[in-house]
Amino acid sequence: MFETVYQQFKAAAVQSPHLPFLCYPASATRGYDVAGSEYRYCDALAIVDDLAARYWAAGYRRGHRVALVLGNRPEHFWHLLALNSVGASAVLINPEYLPSELTYGIEFADCALVVGAPPRVDDLSNLVAKFRVPIPLFDVVNPHSTIARPGLPAAAAAASDSESEALIIYTSGTTGNPKGCIISNLSCLAAGEFYASAGGLMHMDPEGERFYVPFPSFHMSVSVFTLNTITRLRNCLIMQDRFHASTWWSDVVATRATVVHYLGIVPPLLLKAPAAEIENRHVVKFGQGAGVDPSVRHAFEQRFGFPLVEGWGMTETSRAIHNAGEPRCLDARAFGRPRPPLDMRVIDEQDATVPFGVAGELVVRAAGSDPRSGFFSGYLKHPEETEHAWRGGWFHTGDIVTQRADGMLFFVERRKNIIRRSGENISAAVVEDALIGDPAVALVAVLSVPDEFHDEEIMACVQLFAGVRPSIEIAQAIVERARDKVSHYKLPAWIAFVDAIPVTGTQKVRKGVLFAEGSDPRKDPRSYDLRHLKRRGKSADQSDTTVRSASKLTGPEKN
């Protein structure tokens, strides 16, 4: 019916102009929209169309890419939709990236313009001036800032609107720098259609639902999965700058949210809070997310009165399946059954289907003549990685699962060298690169360990140079020296000093033998707890926890 994200949004605005589209609860600490606001579809359309006219007049067309470094501000959505209207692509960038990470994200995608906002405007201004080809910057809060003509020419683009590039979303790879997933308009619309039709415990009424999603807009979960669901159903998206445990219920109640999104960290934190009268005044129908232990889920549902529906999805697949059918499967790690148009198999290392109950890799495709229909278009500038992921006509997820005879799937573990912390995919290689240059570190291997709040945390196993003795002071110094090399959430939460890093004959690290099988590395006498060093600083809201989402769309949702 529609070929682009903008077309679906505009149709919703024309059909239901006075319904709410985007809402922000009041927040004294957010730094923008402090009093809170609610934009109707007609209000949003007017803003977007005005921006689109300015982009068009400046010369932006299909094939141009624009970096959005805006966090969860409403301007993120205005610019995303305006760019889609003129056929240009939005490159979604984490505003908390370090300068080197910002540079990579912008330059790798050949962005013709950067759109930014405080507090990163000064950093961005300094960066873009030093690029190999300087590109213009648009400051969304500066009334004198203008949309300059593209700093780079448009690249070759797809022939049809539906197949044209809508977004670039970065997802962490296993070899260092993140990979840019190319997301088409068709992929965006397929994601919204699939979520909107989930049914069961996740039944959604057109023009009636309000989705509270206090997670990053630069991830798949918000800007593809949820945005295209609400415009399809003419529903409302409720945003916050990040997850705050202290204001969760006041936000949910004040904004009349009927659907909430969560990550594994959220339910246990809400359960730990003292009971309050306000938690009984919500109108939530269900929560959608992943990574919750069954005992936590049961306690949460008993106390707060709505189901937590676990799911699985990836940036590359666009669509996500959910354990939403009745009767519910309450077994641990259950995340749903395949449903059209997705075909799913569980395979061994020879790509043969394994028996029910046997662990193997999950592979997926679209039913019909085009197995890639609705999926991502490929990894930017890495066609060989794209084809490797699609070998044999199936997309290889890298996730190890089991399947029951009735089709129910259960998550086991991730094959890829990725640490999944609070919805953020963190490459172990990136952390290793930040540590290996330390004057005390001879060799290092980074792996994940369980964490009751963040699902997984980062542990660095360090072999020290001769003459350096293990101590808490040395561990703390290693973390502090890495602080300028990676973002704070990528710092090790634990460091274990080991006598040697074991390797294979081909010099590949044998991470599986660093600790005894079945043991908890955090309790090893060689391990030091450094979680306190990952905090944002003295000015941070110590009672709140920052959560970053993704493109597994919850749990195991990947970015």
N, C-alpha and C positions, 0 to 999 in steps of 0.2 A: 504493500500500500504506500509506504513512505520509502524514500531512497536515502534520506540523510537524517541525522540527529536533529538538525534545525527544523526540518519539515515536520517532524513529529511534534516537537515543542510548539511550533507556530500553530499547528492544527489544534492542540490542546488549548492554547491561548485564545484562539478564535471561537472555539466551541464553548469554553468555560472561562471567560475572561476574568470574572470576579472571584474565582476560587483561589485559595492560597497556593503559591508555588514554592517559595523559599522563606524559611523562618529562622530567626536567631533569638534565643532567649537572652534576657538581660544578663550582663556579666561585667562586674567592676574591674576585672583583671585582664580582659581579652585584648584591650588595646585598640579596638575598633567596634563600632556599633554597640557601645556600652549599654545604652538603654534598651537594646533589643529592637527587632523590627520584623515585619512580615510583608513580603512582596506578593501581590496578586499576579496571576498569569499575565493580565493586560499590562501591569506595571513593568514586569520583566521583559515582555515583548518590546515595549517602547524603548527600554534601555538597550536591549540587544540590537534592535534594528538601527538605532542611532550609532552605536559602535560599529556595526557592520558597514554602514554608509561611509564612515570615516576610514575604515580599513580599505574599502573598495576605492575610495577617492585617492588614497595613498599608493594604490597599485598592488595590493595583495590579491593573489589569485590562487587557483589550485596549483599545488607544487611548492608553495611557500610554507615554511615552518616557523612558528613563533613560540618561544619558551615562556611558559607561565610560571613565575616564581612568586606565588601569591598566598600560599597556605590555604586556609579555609575561608578567606574573605569572600563576600558575595561577588566581588569583581572576578574571581576565578571563573564563576559560572557565566557571567556576562561575556567575558572575552572568549571562553571556550565556545559558546553558542554563536557569537558573532563571527569568529573565525570559520566555524563550520558553515555559516550562511554564505560566506564568499568563496568557500571551497578550500580554504587554507587549513593547515594541520596545527594542532596545539601540542606542544611538547611539555609534559608535566614534570616539574622539577621540585624536589624537596627543598624548601627554603632553609632548612637547617644544615644543608650541605656545607662543608668547608670550601674555601675558595677553589682549591684544586678540583674538588668534586663538582662544583658549579661549572667550572671551566670545561671539564670533560663533558658534562651533560649537555651544555649549550653548543659547544663546537662540534662534538661528534654527530649531532643531528643537523648540522649546517643551518642553524636557526638564522633567520633574516632579521629578527627583532627579539628583544627581551622585554617582557612586561613584569614589573616588580612593584614592591610596596615596602614600607618600613616594616621591620628594622634592617632589611638587607639592601636598601636602595643604594647607599654609599658604596657598599662592597661590590654590588653589581656594576655601578658606574665605573669604578676603578678597573674591574675585570674586563668589561667589554672594550674599553679603550686600549687594552693591551693585546687583544686577540690578533691573530695573524691577519685577519680582515676585520677591522673594527666594525661593529654593528650597533645600531641605535638602541636606546633604552627608553621605555615609556613608564613613567611613574604614575600609578593610578591615583595617588592622593595629591599630586601637584597640579593645581588648576592651570598652570602654564605649560605643562607637558603636552606634547603633541605626538601623534602617530606618524613617525617619519617614514619616508619611502623605504622599501626593503633594502637591507644592507647586503643581501645576496640575491642572485637571480632564482627564479622558481626552477625546481627540479622537474624531471619528467614525471607525469602523473597518469593515473589510471583513466581509461576512457569513460567509464560510467560513474555516476554519482555514488551509487551504492558500493562500488568496489574501491572508491577513492579513499585515501588515507584521512582519517579523522583525528587520530591521536598517536603520539609516541609515548609509551609508558615504559620506564626502566624497571627491569627486574634483575635481581642479583644473579650473576653467573658464578661458575666455580673456578674461573681462571683470573679473577681480579675485577676488572671494570664491569659494571652492570651492562646487560644487553638491552637494547631498545626494541621493544615489541611494537610492531606496526599494527595498529588497530583500525580497521575499515569502518565505514558507516554501517555496512551490513552486519559486522560483528557486534557493534554497539546495539543495534536494534534487535538482533537475535538474543542478546543478553537480557534486555528488558522484557522481551516476549516470554522467555523461558522462566524468569523469576515471577512474572505476573501470573503465569499459569501453573505455578507449583501446586496449588490446591491443598486439600487436607487441612492440617493444622495451620497452614500458611495461606488460607483463603483471604483474598484481598478484594475489597469493594471499590469499584470505580468512584471517583470523586469523594471517597470517604476516609482514606487512610492518611496518616501523618507519620513519616518515618524519621525517627531520631537516630542519627548516625554521627556521633562525635569523633570521627576518625579522619585521617588525612584525605583531602580532596585529590591529591596527586596520585592516589592509588586507584586501582581498578574498581574496588568495592563501591566507591562514591561516584566517580565520574563516568563509569560505564554501567555497572550493574544496577545501582540505585537510581541514578539520574534518568536513565532510559525506561526504567520501570514506572517511575512517578509520572513522566510525561505521557507514557502510554495509557495510564489509568487516570490522568488528570488529578494526581494526588500531590501531597506536599512533602518537601524535604526539610528537615530540621537539622541545622548544623551548630556546632560549637567549635571552639578553636582546638580542643583536644578533650580526651576523657578526663573528667574530674569526679572522683568518688564523692567529694563533699557536696557537689551540686547536682549529681545525677537525678535524684528524685525531684528536686525543685524544678529542674529543667523539664523533666518528663511530664510533670503535673501541669506546670505553667503553659506548656506548648500543646497540651492535649494529645501527646503522642499515642498512637495505636500500635505501632511496630517499633521495636528497638533492635539495633545491631550491637553485637558484643563480640569480644575476643575472650580467650580462655581466662585472662586475668580479671575480667570485669565481675563475673558472678561471685568468686570468693571474696573480693574486696567489698562488695556490697553486703555480703553476708556477715562480714566481720564488723560492720558498722552497727552501733546500737540501734535498736528498734525505734522508729519515729512515726508519729501519726501520719506524716505526709506520704509515707510509702504505701499507705492504704487508699490513697485518693487517685491513683493512676487509672487510666482506661486502656492499658496495653493489652493487646490480643495475643501476641507472641513475640519472642525474641529469636533472631536469626544470627547464627554464628558458629563457633566450633571450639574444640579444645577443652571442654568442661568434663571433669571427672563425674561419673554417675552419682556418687554420693553428694557432691556439691550440687549437681543438677536437681536431685531430689529435694534437698534442703531448700534450695532457691525456689523451686516451684511451690513447695508447701508454704513457704513464708510469703512470697510475693504474688502467687496466684495466677501465673501464666506460664506456658510451656517454653522451654529453650529448645529450638530446633537446630540440630547440628547439620552441617553441610560440607560440601567439597567443591572446589572450583579452582581455576588458574587464570592468570592473565591471558595465556595462550588459548585457552578453551572458550573464553568469554562466558559460556553458560556454567551454571553450578547446580548440582543435584543436592537434594535435601532428604533428611530422614523425617518427612512430614506426613507420610501416609498413616492411615489407621488400619489395624491396631498398631500402636507405636512399638518400635523396637528399642528397648531401653538398655540393651547390651552396651558395654564400653566400646567406644571408638566406632560405632555404627554411624554411617553418614548417608545412607540412602540406597535406592535401587536405580539402575539405568532406566531412563525414559526417553521416548522419541523427542528429537531426532538423534540422540546420542547413542551410539553403540559402544560397549565397553567390554574389555577382556582382561583377564589376569594371566600373565605369561611368564615363562622361565627365561633364562639367558639365551636360549635358542629360538625365542619367539613362539614357542609352543604353548598352547593353553594348558594351565595346570588344573588339577582336580579341585573340586570344592573343598574349602578348608585349608588349602595349601597356599602359603605366602608366595606372591610373585609381583611383578611390576604391573601397574595399571596402565593400559593403553586405551585410547579413545579415538573416535572418529564420528563424523556425521553420516547417517544412513543415506543411501541413494548414490547417485552417480558421481558426486563430488564430495569425497571424504573430508575436505577442508572447509566446506561451506559453513560460514558463521564463526570459524576459528580466526585467530590472528593471521595476518598476511605474511609474516615472516620476521626474522630478526634483522634489524637494520644493519646493512653492510656486512652481514654474515650469512650469505645464502647456503654455505656449506653446513653451518649449524642448523639452519632451518631444515634442510633435507635430511640431516642425520636424525633430527627429532621426529621426522615423518617417515622413517624407513619402514618399508613394507606396507605403506599405505595407512599406518596407524600413528597417532601422535603418542610418543613415549613420555610419560609424565615424570618418571624418576621416582614415583611413590610406590612403596611396597604395601600391598593390601592382601586381604583374604576375601573370599566370597562364599556365601552360603548357597545352598541349593535353591532357595527361594529368591535369589538375586541380591540379597542384602550384602552391601560391601562394608568392610571394616578396615580402618587405617592401622597400619603397623609401624612404619617408619619411612624416612626419606632416604633415598639412595644418594641423592646429590650431596655434595659437600656444602650444605647450606645450614646455617643455624637460624631457627625460627623464633625470634624474640619479640613477643608482644605484637605479632602480626607483621613484623619487619623481617624480610629475608636478608641475612647478613652472610656474605661470602667469607668463609674461613681463610681463604687466600688473601683477602684484603687485610684482615687483622694480622695474619702472619707477616705480610709485607711491612706493616707498620711497626712490628716488634723486632724483626730480624736485624735491623740496623742499630739496635741499642748496644751501647758499649759493653754491657754485661752479658748479652745474649749470644751464645754460639749457634744454637739451633732452636727451632720452635715448631710445635705442632698445635694447631688450634682445633678444638672439637666442642661439641655441645654437651651440656649437662642439664639434668632436669631442674626446673625452678617452679616453685609453687605459685609465683605471681606472674611470671613472664613466659610460662610454658617451657621455654628453653633459655639457658644462659650460656655465656662464652667462657670457656676455660682454655687457658694457654699453658701447654706443657713446655717448660723451658729447660734447656741444657745450658748451664752457665759456662763461661770461659774459665779455664783453669785459674785458680787463685781467688775466684769470687765465691764467697760462702753464702748459701741460701739463708735468707732472713726475711721477716716482714718488711723491713726497711728497703731491702733490695727489690722486693715485689712491688712495693708502693712506688719506688723510683721508676721502675720500668713502665708502670701505667702512666705516671705523670709525664714521662718523656714521650709517650705515644699520643698524648692528648691533642697535640697540634697536627697530628697526621690523619686521624680519623675522627668522625663525630663521636660524641660522648657515649651514645648507646652501643657503639661498636667496640668500646674498651673492654678488656677482660674483666669479668666479675670474679674470677678465680685464677690464680697462678699456682701451678704445681711444679716444683723443681725436681727434675728427673736426672739420673746419672747419664743417660744417653737416649737419643731419639732413635728407635729401631726403624730400619729401612729394609726393603727387599733387595734382591740382587740387582734390580734396575733402579735402585735409589728412590723408590716410592715409599713414603712414610707409612708405617704399619700402625695406624692409630688404634686399631682394635686390641693391641697387646700392651698398651701403655698402662692399663689397669687390669686387675684380675677380673675375669668374667663374672658378671653378676654383682660386682661391688659398686659402691657409690663413690665416684672420684672426689666428690666434695668432702667426704669423710676420711680420705686418705691422709695420713700424717704429713705427707709432703705438700699438701694443698693449703693455700692461704686465701681467706675470704676478703675480697676487695670490693664488694658490692657497693659500699658506701662511697667509693671514689667515682662511681658512675652518675651520681646525682648532678643536677644541673648547676648547683652552686647555692650559696647562702640565701639568695633571693628567691629560690624556687619554692613553690608551694609544696612543702614536704609531706602534706597529707594527701596529695594527689599523685597520680601516676600517669605518665604520658604513654599513650598507646598508639602505635602506628599500624595501620591495616595493610591490606592487600590485596594480591591477585592470586594465592588461593583465596578465594572468597571464603574466608573463614574455614576453618579447620580441619582440615589442614589447608587453609587458604594461602595462596602464594601471591607475592607481589611480582 
